[in-house]
């Protein structure tokens, strides 16, 4: 079993395409893991993705633009 990812010092960023209404997600690059959270609930739950899974997801989004 792997140890939990420490997000204490995570640097969260929003997409440059995010609107001003605050309805967006934020991501934090944690090395082998990418963390994702709701910008309206920064203390709420976070989703963790393996870097390669996140990269595949983003590439799929870009391919559909």
CNS distance restraints for C-alpha pairs under 8 A (distance, minus, plus):
assign (resid  10 and name CA) (resid  28 and name CA) 5.92 0.50 0.50
assign (resid  10 and name CA) (resid  29 and name CA) 7.49 0.50 0.50
assign (resid  10 and name CA) (resid  30 and name CA) 7.07 0.50 0.50
assign (resid  11 and name CA) (resid  28 and name CA) 5.55 0.50 0.50
assign (resid  11 and name CA) (resid  29 and name CA) 7.43 0.50 0.50
assign (resid  12 and name CA) (resid  26 and name CA) 5.80 0.50 0.50
assign (resid  12 and name CA) (resid  27 and name CA) 5.38 0.50 0.50
assign (resid  12 and name CA) (resid  28 and name CA) 4.67 0.50 0.50
assign (resid  12 and name CA) (resid  29 and name CA) 7.94 0.50 0.50
assign (resid  13 and name CA) (resid  26 and name CA) 5.19 0.50 0.50
assign (resid  13 and name CA) (resid  27 and name CA) 5.50 0.50 0.50
assign (resid  13 and name CA) (resid  28 and name CA) 6.47 0.50 0.50
assign (resid  14 and name CA) (resid  18 and name CA) 6.69 0.50 0.50
assign (resid  14 and name CA) (resid  24 and name CA) 7.28 0.50 0.50
assign (resid  14 and name CA) (resid  25 and name CA) 6.42 0.50 0.50
assign (resid  14 and name CA) (resid  26 and name CA) 4.66 0.50 0.50
assign (resid  14 and name CA) (resid  27 and name CA) 6.62 0.50 0.50
assign (resid  15 and name CA) (resid  25 and name CA) 7.82 0.50 0.50
assign (resid  15 and name CA) (resid  26 and name CA) 7.24 0.50 0.50
assign (resid  18 and name CA) (resid  22 and name CA) 7.82 0.50 0.50
assign (resid  18 and name CA) (resid  23 and name CA) 7.78 0.50 0.50
assign (resid  18 and name CA) (resid  24 and name CA) 6.16 0.50 0.50
assign (resid  19 and name CA) (resid  23 and name CA) 7.28 0.50 0.50
assign (resid  19 and name CA) (resid  24 and name CA) 7.58 0.50 0.50
assign (resid  22 and name CA) (resid  39 and name CA) 6.79 0.50 0.50
assign (resid  22 and name CA) (resid  40 and name CA) 6.60 0.50 0.50
assign (resid  23 and name CA) (resid  38 and name CA) 7.94 0.50 0.50
assign (resid  23 and name CA) (resid  39 and name CA) 6.95 0.50 0.50
assign (resid  23 and name CA) (resid  40 and name CA) 6.91 0.50 0.50
assign (resid  24 and name CA) (resid  38 and name CA) 6.44 0.50 0.50
assign (resid  24 and name CA) (resid  39 and name CA) 5.77 0.50 0.50
assign (resid  24 and name CA) (resid  40 and name CA) 7.70 0.50 0.50
assign (resid  25 and name CA) (resid  36 and name CA) 6.69 0.50 0.50
assign (resid  25 and name CA) (resid  37 and name CA) 5.62 0.50 0.50
assign (resid  25 and name CA) (resid  38 and name CA) 4.69 0.50 0.50
assign (resid  25 and name CA) (resid  39 and name CA) 5.26 0.50 0.50
assign (resid  26 and name CA) (resid  36 and name CA) 5.66 0.50 0.50
assign (resid  26 and name CA) (resid  37 and name CA) 5.39 0.50 0.50
assign (resid  26 and name CA) (resid  38 and name CA) 6.33 0.50 0.50
assign (resid  26 and name CA) (resid  39 and name CA) 5.88 0.50 0.50
assign (resid  27 and name CA) (resid  34 and name CA) 6.74 0.50 0.50
assign (resid  27 and name CA) (resid  35 and name CA) 5.51 0.50 0.50
assign (resid  27 and name CA) (resid  36 and name CA) 4.54 0.50 0.50
assign (resid  27 and name CA) (resid  37 and name CA) 6.59 0.50 0.50
assign (resid  28 and name CA) (resid  34 and name CA) 5.76 0.50 0.50
assign (resid  28 and name CA) (resid  35 and name CA) 5.10 0.50 0.50
assign (resid  28 and name CA) (resid  36 and name CA) 6.58 0.50 0.50
assign (resid  29 and name CA) (resid  33 and name CA) 6.64 0.50 0.50
assign (resid  29 and name CA) (resid  34 and name CA) 4.90 0.50 0.50
assign (resid  29 and name CA) (resid  35 and name CA) 6.63 0.50 0.50
assign (resid  30 and name CA) (resid  34 and name CA) 5.61 0.50 0.50
assign (resid  30 and name CA) (resid  35 and name CA) 7.07 0.50 0.50
assign (resid  31 and name CA) (resid  51 and name CA) 7.52 0.50 0.50
assign (resid  32 and name CA) (resid  50 and name CA) 6.12 0.50 0.50
assign (resid  32 and name CA) (resid  51 and name CA) 5.29 0.50 0.50
assign (resid  33 and name CA) (resid  48 and name CA) 6.42 0.50 0.50
assign (resid  33 and name CA) (resid  49 and name CA) 5.57 0.50 0.50
assign (resid  33 and name CA) (resid  50 and name CA) 4.72 0.50 0.50
assign (resid  33 and name CA) (resid  51 and name CA) 5.06 0.50 0.50
assign (resid  34 and name CA) (resid  48 and name CA) 5.77 0.50 0.50
assign (resid  34 and name CA) (resid  49 and name CA) 5.24 0.50 0.50
assign (resid  34 and name CA) (resid  50 and name CA) 6.37 0.50 0.50
assign (resid  34 and name CA) (resid  51 and name CA) 5.88 0.50 0.50
assign (resid  34 and name CA) (resid  54 and name CA) 6.91 0.50 0.50
assign (resid  35 and name CA) (resid  46 and name CA) 6.39 0.50 0.50
assign (resid  35 and name CA) (resid  47 and name CA) 5.63 0.50 0.50
assign (resid  35 and name CA) (resid  48 and name CA) 4.59 0.50 0.50
assign (resid  35 and name CA) (resid  49 and name CA) 6.43 0.50 0.50
assign (resid  36 and name CA) (resid  46 and name CA) 5.55 0.50 0.50
assign (resid  36 and name CA) (resid  47 and name CA) 5.08 0.50 0.50
assign (resid  36 and name CA) (resid  48 and name CA) 6.43 0.50 0.50
assign (resid  37 and name CA) (resid  41 and name CA) 7.53 0.50 0.50
assign (resid  37 and name CA) (resid  42 and name CA) 6.54 0.50 0.50
assign (resid  37 and name CA) (resid  44 and name CA) 7.50 0.50 0.50
assign (resid  37 and name CA) (resid  45 and name CA) 6.73 0.50 0.50
assign (resid  37 and name CA) (resid  46 and name CA) 4.83 0.50 0.50
assign (resid  37 and name CA) (resid  47 and name CA) 6.49 0.50 0.50
assign (resid  38 and name CA) (resid  42 and name CA) 6.18 0.50 0.50
assign (resid  38 and name CA) (resid  44 and name CA) 7.57 0.50 0.50
assign (resid  38 and name CA) (resid  46 and name CA) 7.80 0.50 0.50
assign (resid  49 and name CA) (resid  53 and name CA) 6.25 0.50 0.50
assign (resid  49 and name CA) (resid  54 and name CA) 5.94 0.50 0.50
assign (resid  50 and name CA) (resid  54 and name CA) 6.29 0.50 0.50
assign (resid  51 and name CA) (resid  55 and name CA) 6.11 0.50 0.50
assign (resid  52 and name CA) (resid  56 and name CA) 6.15 0.50 0.50
assign (resid  53 and name CA) (resid  57 and name CA) 6.23 0.50 0.50
assign (resid  54 and name CA) (resid  58 and name CA) 6.21 0.50 0.50
assign (resid  55 and name CA) (resid  59 and name CA) 6.06 0.50 0.50
assign (resid  56 and name CA) (resid  60 and name CA) 6.13 0.50 0.50
assign (resid  57 and name CA) (resid  61 and name CA) 6.38 0.50 0.50
assign (resid  58 and name CA) (resid  62 and name CA) 6.23 0.50 0.50
assign (resid  59 and name CA) (resid  63 and name CA) 6.13 0.50 0.50
assign (resid  60 and name CA) (resid  64 and name CA) 6.53 0.50 0.50
assign (resid  61 and name CA) (resid  65 and name CA) 6.69 0.50 0.50
